[in-house]
């Protein structure tokens, strides 16, 4: 049995953005890679780490996570030449959120005992 996790996200409409929504399915291996990457973040470096499913970029002390191969689920067009929206899911994650994710992951995932 392959466990996976579903991230559901949306943003609100504003003057700069049209309302988008995403669903991203992540395998346990992908979550482990994300956990490892976020555990090793150095906020003083400007760097980018890219895996198959996601990328983590550190710039000026801010961490942004990009989920690759994700795209907006809302069927709307962008302004220029009425192209379909293909915006990827990305968000800024602050140090407290990183610590919370790492702690939760350590407690729930890495301490799970395999049962036959």
Secondary structure, DSSP 8 states (H G I E B T S, - for coil): ---EEEEEEE----SS----EEEEEEEHHHHHHHHHHHHT--TTS-EEEE-SSEEEEEETTEEEEEETT----S--B-SGGG-B----EEEEE-HHHHHHHHHHHHHHTTT-----
